[in-house]
Amino acid sequence: MGEADIVALVRETLMVAMMLAAPVLVVTLLTGLLLSVFQTATSINEATLTFLPKLVAGGTATLFAFPWMIHLFRDYFIHLVSLFRTVHA
């Protein structure tokens, strides 16, 4: 396994990690943005008001995206295991 292969593997690992985190992060970001606009429009200055809706939105996004996330991670893991044969001591 050469240097280029290792760089490609690290790049792929980072891409998979970003793709796994993206659904929850995007939904939580949008929920926080909408709640901030609501708080600004109503002049409510409570920092703890956004915690529960963001938690629920993130959990719901995780539930809906979980099958896709598991499929993506399984495919990546199978790819990593297949690379074990190409590594020489």
C-alpha positions in Angstrom: 0.0 0.0 0.0 1.6 3.2 -1.2 1.4 6.7 0.0 -1.2 7.6 -2.6 -3.4 4.7 -1.5 -3.2 5.9 2.1 -4.1 9.4 1.2 -7.1 8.1 -0.8 -8.2 6.0 2.1 -8.0 8.9 4.5 -10.0 11.1 2.0 -12.6 8.3 1.7 -12.8 8.0 5.5 -13.4 11.7 6.0 -16.0 11.7 3.2 -17.9 8.9 4.8 -17.7 10.5 8.2 -19.1 13.8 6.8 -21.9 11.9 5.0 -22.9 10.1 8.1 -23.0 13.3 10.2 -24.7 15.5 7.5 -28.4 14.5 7.9 -28.5 15.2 11.6 -26.3 18.4 11.4 -28.3 19.9 8.5 -31.7 19.3 10.2 -30.4 20.6 13.6 -28.9 23.7 11.8 -32.2 24.4 10.0 -34.2 23.9 13.2 -31.9 26.3 15.1 -32.1 28.9 12.4 -35.9 28.8 12.3 -36.1 29.0 16.1 -33.7 31.9 16.1 -35.9 33.8 13.5 -38.9 33.0 15.7 -37.2 34.3 18.8 -36.1 37.4 17.0 -39.6 38.1 15.7 -41.2 37.6 19.1 -38.4 39.2 21.1 -38.0 36.1 23.3 -34.5 36.0 24.7 -34.4 32.6 26.2 -31.3 30.5 25.3 -32.8 27.2 26.6 -35.9 27.4 24.4 -34.1 26.0 21.4 -32.6 22.9 23.1 -35.6 20.6 23.1 -36.8 21.3 19.5 -33.2 20.8 18.2 -32.9 17.6 20.2 -36.2 16.2 18.8 -35.4 17.3 15.3 -32.0 15.6 15.4 -33.4 12.4 16.9 -36.1 12.3 14.2 -33.5 12.9 11.5 -31.4 10.1 12.9 -34.4 7.7 12.9 -35.3 8.5 9.3 -31.7 8.5 8.0 -30.6 5.5 10.1 -31.1 2.8 7.4 -29.2 4.8 4.9 -26.4 5.5 7.4 -26.1 1.8 8.3 -26.0 0.9 4.6 -23.3 3.5 3.9 -21.2 2.4 6.9 -21.6 -1.3 6.1 -20.4 -0.7 2.5 -17.4 1.3 3.8 -16.5 -1.4 6.3 -16.7 -4.1 3.6 -14.4 -2.0 1.5 -11.9 -1.7 4.3 -11.9 -5.4 5.0 -11.3 -6.1 1.3 -8.3 -3.8 1.5 -6.7 -6.0 4.3 -5.8 -8.5 1.6 -3.7 -6.0 -0.2 -1.7 -4.9 2.8 1.7 -6.7 3.1 3.7 -6.8 6.3 
